[in-house]
Amino acid sequence: MVSTDTASEVQAAPSGPEPVRPITSYRTDLVMVVLGLWFTVGLMLDAWAHNNVPGLETFFTPWHAVFYWGFLVTGGWIAWTVRPALRGGGLPNWRAMPVGYASASVAVLAFAVFGFGDFTWHEVFGIEQNIDILFSPTHLGLVVSMFVIVTTPLRAAWLQDRPVATGLRPLLPAILSLALGSILILLFLQYGNVITFGAGSVQVALSNPDEGFTGRFVTMLALTTVVLLAPLLLIAKRWTVPVGTATILYGFLGLLSTAVTGFNNVEMVAGLVVGGIGVDLLAWWLRPSAAAPRRLRVFAALAAGWTWIAFFGAAYAAGGSINWVGKGDPVPTPELLTGIPVVAALVGLLLAVLVAPTMPAGRAAE
């Protein structure tokens, strides 16, 4: 999958008069991931400040500085990587852009435009607080362009016309960049992130003293299932899911989910990581890929169900403070305790069917 060639080198096409587009090296994509991590952490710090720093009424904050410096350094690295396409003084030579980096170049410009728009928005309407930050038009523009930027190594690996890579190490930049992109998605879906629940809240939700609270919990769990499983199935659409992918992904998303709560739900993140380890064992056993749709569907269903079994187990193992008005400890209803993982498994199965649908008999025989 990876090449040791520099980004500026162009390989000759095996046939035809036109050269193929350049392919970035493993090191180039790995540096891109590290800078993307800086960029993403800056956004997480800024989101934390919007929620936890009272009286924040200026654009010029330390958290914005970390965030926008991350953008400048990441954008500079992209510009350096695509520099052969910028020579000549005219329009960029898009055919000379390394695979996966053309859209990143456009996204850098879009981010700069939305960044100026965000500054203007803050000056006119003030600084957003709490859930409002997730719906600001300029913030949505920033996060979409940022998603394109941080997932550049994934596109670079996906679009390479090379033999399909196997194993975690060759795909590590792609997997890490996908994890960063997943962080952005979950960050802007915080109102639907069930991982932010503490152990006590999970126990109360499973005992169903309040239909509204339990209903909200289950709805958030279904949405979180999609965010956790979709990246794994995306990897499976192009490659065989490497062992270790789920633990990395769950660990990144768990870190985000405990950071936004002030690290008050670490025990639940530990349960999530245990779930990720179990999903990796399933990946080792089933070797899920789109080339084997049945195995992929079994993997998706079992992975989704096991994830929440481990999560619930962590809640009861940890105990935690419980806001409970009844007598004694809350007792889970057997229907919720056993049925929610089944619902999650069905959600996973549906996602797998969408990723690798059954082909008509005629096409399958071709």
C-alpha positions as CSV (number, residue, x, y, z in Angstrom):
1,M,0.0,0.0,0.0
2,V,2.7,2.4,0.9
3,S,5.6,3.8,-1.1
4,T,9.0,4.9,-0.1
5,D,9.1,7.4,-3.0
6,T,8.9,11.1,-2.2
7,A,5.7,13.0,-2.9
8,S,7.3,14.7,-5.9
9,E,8.3,11.6,-7.8
10,V,6.0,10.3,-10.5
11,Q,5.9,6.6,-11.5
12,A,5.5,5.6,-15.1
13,A,2.1,4.1,-15.9
14,P,2.2,0.5,-16.8
15,S,0.4,1.3,-20.1
16,G,-0.8,4.4,-21.9
17,P,0.8,7.7,-22.6
18,E,-0.2,9.5,-19.4
19,P,1.9,9.2,-16.2
20,V,0.1,8.2,-13.0
21,R,-0.3,10.8,-10.3
22,P,2.4,10.9,-7.6
23,I,2.1,8.7,-4.5
24,T,3.1,10.0,-1.1
25,S,5.5,8.0,1.1
26,Y,4.6,6.3,4.3
27,R,6.5,8.9,6.3
28,T,4.7,11.8,4.5
29,D,1.3,10.4,5.4
30,L,2.4,9.6,9.0
31,V,3.6,13.2,9.5
32,M,0.2,14.3,8.1
33,V,-1.5,12.2,10.8
34,V,0.7,13.7,13.6
35,L,-0.1,17.3,12.4
36,G,-3.8,16.3,12.1
37,L,-3.7,15.1,15.7
38,W,-2.5,18.6,16.8
39,F,-5.2,20.2,14.7
40,T,-7.9,17.9,16.2
41,V,-6.7,18.4,19.8
42,G,-6.9,22.2,19.2
43,L,-10.5,21.9,18.2
44,M,-11.3,19.7,21.2
45,L,-9.7,22.3,23.5
46,D,-11.7,25.1,21.9
47,A,-14.9,23.1,22.3
48,W,-14.1,22.5,25.9
49,A,-13.5,26.2,26.5
50,H,-16.8,27.1,24.9
51,N,-18.5,24.8,27.4
52,N,-16.5,25.4,30.5
53,V,-15.0,28.9,30.5
54,P,-17.7,31.5,31.6
55,G,-17.6,34.9,30.1
56,L,-15.7,33.8,27.0
57,E,-16.4,36.8,24.7
58,T,-13.4,37.1,22.4
59,F,-12.1,35.3,19.4
60,F,-8.5,35.7,20.6
61,T,-8.1,32.9,23.2
62,P,-5.3,30.4,24.0
63,W,-7.5,27.6,22.7
64,H,-8.1,29.3,19.4
65,A,-4.4,29.9,19.1
66,V,-3.7,26.1,19.5
67,F,-6.4,25.3,17.0
68,Y,-5.4,27.8,14.3
69,W,-1.7,27.2,14.7
70,G,-2.5,23.5,14.1
71,F,-4.3,24.6,10.9
72,L,-1.4,26.7,9.7
73,V,1.2,24.0,10.3
74,T,-1.0,21.3,8.8
75,G,-1.8,23.5,5.8
76,G,1.9,24.3,5.4
77,W,2.7,20.6,5.3
78,I,0.1,20.0,2.6
79,A,1.4,22.9,0.6
80,W,5.0,21.5,0.8
81,T,3.7,18.0,-0.2
82,V,1.9,19.4,-3.3
83,R,4.6,21.9,-4.2
84,P,5.4,20.2,-7.6
85,A,1.9,21.0,-8.7
86,L,2.2,24.7,-7.8
87,R,5.2,25.4,-10.0
88,G,4.8,27.5,-13.1
89,G,3.1,30.6,-11.7
90,G,-0.3,29.7,-13.1
91,L,-3.2,27.5,-12.0
92,P,-2.2,24.4,-10.1
93,N,-1.4,21.3,-12.2
94,W,-4.0,18.9,-10.6
95,R,-2.5,15.9,-12.4
96,A,0.7,16.6,-10.5
97,M,-1.0,16.6,-7.1
98,P,-0.2,13.5,-5.0
99,V,-3.1,11.0,-4.8
100,G,-5.5,12.1,-2.0
101,Y,-4.0,15.5,-1.5
102,A,-5.9,17.6,-4.2
103,S,-9.1,17.7,-2.1
104,A,-7.0,18.5,1.0
105,S,-5.6,21.6,-0.9
106,V,-9.0,22.8,-1.6
107,A,-10.1,22.1,1.9
108,V,-7.3,24.2,3.3
109,L,-8.5,27.2,1.3
110,A,-12.1,26.5,2.4
111,F,-11.0,26.3,6.0
112,A,-9.3,29.7,5.8
113,V,-12.5,31.2,4.4
114,F,-14.7,29.7,7.1
115,G,-12.1,30.8,9.7
116,F,-12.5,34.4,8.6
117,G,-16.3,33.9,8.6
118,D,-16.1,32.5,12.2
119,F,-14.2,35.6,13.3
120,T,-16.8,37.8,11.7
121,W,-19.7,35.7,13.3
122,H,-18.2,36.0,16.7
123,E,-17.7,39.8,16.4
124,V,-21.3,40.2,15.3
125,F,-23.2,37.6,17.3
126,G,-20.8,36.9,20.2
127,I,-19.3,33.6,21.3
128,E,-21.5,30.5,21.2
129,Q,-22.0,28.5,24.3
130,N,-23.0,24.9,25.0
131,I,-24.9,23.1,22.2
132,D,-25.1,26.3,20.1
133,I,-21.5,25.8,19.0
134,L,-22.4,22.5,17.2
135,F,-24.9,24.3,14.9
136,S,-23.0,27.5,14.1
137,P,-22.8,27.7,10.2
138,T,-19.2,28.8,10.3
139,H,-18.3,26.0,12.7
140,L,-20.0,23.4,10.5
141,G,-18.0,24.8,7.5
142,L,-14.8,24.5,9.6
143,V,-15.4,21.0,10.7
144,V,-16.4,19.7,7.2
145,S,-13.2,21.2,5.6
146,M,-11.2,20.0,8.6
147,F,-12.6,16.5,8.1
148,V,-11.3,16.5,4.5
149,I,-7.9,17.7,5.7
150,V,-7.3,15.2,8.5
151,T,-8.6,12.2,6.4
152,T,-6.0,12.9,3.7
153,P,-3.9,9.8,4.5
154,L,-7.0,7.6,4.2
155,R,-7.7,8.9,0.7
156,A,-4.1,8.6,-0.2
157,A,-4.2,4.9,0.7
158,W,-7.6,4.3,-0.7
159,L,-6.9,5.7,-4.2
160,Q,-3.5,4.1,-4.7
161,D,-3.4,1.7,-7.7
162,R,-1.4,-0.9,-5.8
163,P,-1.9,-4.5,-4.5
164,V,-4.2,-4.5,-1.5
165,A,-2.3,-4.1,1.7
166,T,-2.7,-6.4,4.7
167,G,-1.9,-5.9,8.4
168,L,-2.0,-2.9,10.7
169,R,1.3,-1.3,10.0
170,P,0.9,-0.6,6.3
171,L,-2.5,0.9,6.9
172,L,-1.7,2.7,10.1
173,P,-1.7,6.3,8.7
174,A,-5.0,5.6,7.0
175,I,-6.5,4.1,10.2
176,L,-5.3,6.9,12.4
177,S,-6.6,9.5,10.0
178,L,-10.0,7.8,9.9
179,A,-10.0,7.8,13.7
180,L,-9.3,11.6,13.7
181,G,-12.2,12.1,11.3
182,S,-14.4,10.0,13.5
183,I,-13.5,12.2,16.4
184,L,-14.8,15.2,14.5
185,I,-18.1,13.5,13.7
186,L,-18.7,12.4,17.2
187,L,-17.6,15.8,18.6
188,F,-20.4,17.5,16.5
189,L,-22.8,14.8,17.5
190,Q,-22.2,15.2,21.3
191,Y,-26.0,15.5,21.9
192,G,-26.2,11.9,20.7
193,N,-23.0,10.5,22.3
194,V,-24.0,7.8,24.8
195,I,-20.3,7.2,25.8
196,T,-20.5,10.4,27.9
197,F,-22.9,8.8,30.3
198,G,-21.4,7.8,33.7
199,A,-21.8,4.3,35.2
200,G,-24.6,5.4,37.5
201,S,-26.6,7.0,34.7
202,V,-26.2,3.9,32.6
203,Q,-27.6,1.8,35.5
204,V,-30.6,4.1,35.9
205,A,-31.3,4.1,32.2
206,L,-31.3,0.3,32.1
207,S,-33.7,0.1,35.1
208,N,-36.3,2.4,33.2
209,P,-37.7,4.6,36.1
210,D,-38.3,7.3,33.5
211,E,-39.4,6.4,30.0
212,G,-38.1,9.7,28.6
213,F,-34.6,9.3,30.0
214,T,-34.4,5.6,29.0
215,G,-35.7,6.5,25.5
216,R,-33.1,9.2,25.1
217,F,-30.4,6.8,26.3
218,V,-31.3,4.1,23.7
219,T,-31.6,6.7,20.9
220,M,-28.2,8.0,21.7
221,L,-26.8,4.5,21.9
222,A,-28.2,3.7,18.4
223,L,-26.5,6.8,16.9
224,T,-23.3,6.0,18.7
225,T,-23.3,2.5,17.3
226,V,-23.3,4.0,13.8
227,V,-20.4,6.3,14.6
228,L,-18.4,3.4,16.1
229,L,-19.1,0.8,13.4
230,A,-19.2,2.8,10.2
231,P,-15.4,3.5,10.2
232,L,-14.7,-0.3,10.6
233,L,-17.0,-1.1,7.7
234,L,-15.5,1.6,5.6
235,I,-12.1,0.0,6.1
236,A,-13.7,-3.4,5.2
237,K,-15.0,-2.0,2.0
238,R,-11.4,-1.4,0.7
239,W,-9.3,-3.9,2.8
240,T,-9.6,-6.7,5.3
241,V,-10.0,-5.1,8.7
242,P,-6.6,-5.3,10.4
243,V,-6.5,-6.5,14.0
244,G,-6.0,-3.5,16.2
245,T,-8.2,-1.1,14.2
246,A,-11.2,-1.3,16.6
247,T,-9.0,-0.7,19.7
248,I,-7.5,2.3,18.1
249,L,-10.8,3.7,17.0
250,Y,-12.6,3.0,20.2
251,G,-9.7,4.4,22.2
252,F,-9.7,7.7,20.3
253,L,-13.5,8.1,20.5
254,G,-13.4,7.2,24.2
255,L,-10.7,9.8,24.9
256,L,-12.9,12.4,23.3
257,S,-15.9,11.3,25.3
258,T,-14.2,11.4,28.6
259,A,-12.4,14.7,27.9
260,V,-15.7,16.5,27.3
261,T,-17.1,15.3,30.6
262,G,-14.0,16.4,32.6
263,F,-12.8,12.8,32.8
264,N,-15.8,11.9,35.0
265,N,-16.6,8.7,33.1
266,V,-13.2,7.0,32.7
267,E,-14.7,3.6,33.8
268,M,-17.1,3.7,30.9
269,V,-14.3,4.5,28.4
270,A,-12.4,1.5,29.9
271,G,-15.4,-0.6,29.1
272,L,-15.5,0.8,25.6
273,V,-11.9,-0.1,25.0
274,V,-12.5,-3.7,26.3
275,G,-15.3,-3.7,23.7
276,G,-12.8,-2.6,21.1
277,I,-10.4,-5.4,22.0
278,G,-13.2,-7.9,21.7
279,V,-14.1,-6.5,18.2
280,D,-10.5,-7.0,17.2
281,L,-10.6,-10.6,18.2
282,L,-13.7,-10.9,16.0
283,A,-11.7,-9.3,13.2
284,W,-8.9,-11.8,13.7
285,W,-11.4,-14.7,13.6
286,L,-13.7,-13.6,10.8
287,R,-11.3,-11.5,8.6
288,P,-14.1,-9.2,7.5
289,S,-14.0,-7.6,4.1
290,A,-16.5,-6.6,1.4
291,A,-15.2,-9.5,-0.7
292,A,-16.9,-11.8,1.8
293,P,-20.3,-10.2,2.5
294,R,-21.6,-12.9,4.8
295,R,-18.5,-12.8,7.1
296,L,-18.8,-9.0,7.1
297,R,-22.4,-9.1,8.2
298,V,-21.7,-11.6,11.0
299,F,-18.8,-9.4,12.1
300,A,-20.8,-6.2,12.1
301,A,-23.7,-7.7,14.1
302,L,-21.4,-9.4,16.7
303,A,-19.2,-6.4,17.0
304,A,-22.1,-4.0,17.7
305,G,-23.7,-6.3,20.2
306,W,-20.5,-7.1,22.0
307,T,-19.6,-3.4,22.3
308,W,-22.6,-2.6,24.4
309,I,-22.4,-5.8,26.4
310,A,-18.9,-4.7,27.5
311,F,-20.1,-1.2,28.1
312,F,-22.9,-2.3,30.3
313,G,-20.6,-4.7,32.1
314,A,-18.3,-1.8,32.9
315,A,-21.2,0.2,34.3
316,Y,-22.1,-2.5,36.8
317,A,-18.5,-3.3,37.7
318,A,-17.7,0.3,38.4
319,G,-20.8,1.1,40.5
320,G,-20.7,4.9,40.5
321,S,-22.9,7.5,42.1
322,I,-26.5,7.1,41.2
323,N,-29.2,9.7,41.2
324,W,-31.9,7.3,42.3
325,V,-35.1,8.0,44.3
326,G,-36.2,4.4,44.6
327,K,-35.4,2.0,47.4
328,G,-32.1,0.0,47.1
329,D,-30.0,-0.1,44.0
330,P,-31.7,0.2,40.5
331,V,-32.5,-3.2,39.0
332,P,-32.1,-3.5,35.3
333,T,-35.1,-4.7,33.4
334,P,-34.3,-8.0,31.6
335,E,-35.8,-6.7,28.3
336,L,-33.5,-3.7,28.2
337,L,-30.4,-5.5,29.4
338,T,-30.7,-8.2,26.8
339,G,-32.6,-6.4,24.0
340,I,-30.5,-3.3,23.6
341,P,-27.4,-5.3,22.4
342,V,-29.7,-7.1,20.0
343,V,-31.0,-3.8,18.6
344,A,-27.4,-2.6,18.2
345,A,-26.5,-5.9,16.4
346,L,-29.4,-5.3,14.0
347,V,-28.1,-1.7,13.4
348,G,-24.6,-3.2,12.6
349,L,-26.1,-5.8,10.3
350,L,-28.0,-3.1,8.4
351,L,-24.8,-1.0,8.0
352,A,-23.0,-4.1,6.7
353,V,-25.7,-4.8,4.1
354,L,-25.4,-1.2,2.9
355,V,-21.6,-1.4,2.6
356,A,-21.6,-4.8,0.8
357,P,-25.0,-5.4,-0.7
358,T,-25.9,-8.7,-2.3
359,M,-25.2,-8.6,-6.0
360,P,-27.6,-10.0,-8.6
361,A,-26.9,-13.6,-9.5
362,G,-25.7,-12.8,-13.0
363,R,-23.2,-10.2,-11.8
364,A,-22.0,-12.5,-9.0
365,A,-21.1,-15.1,-11.5
366,E,-19.1,-12.7,-13.7
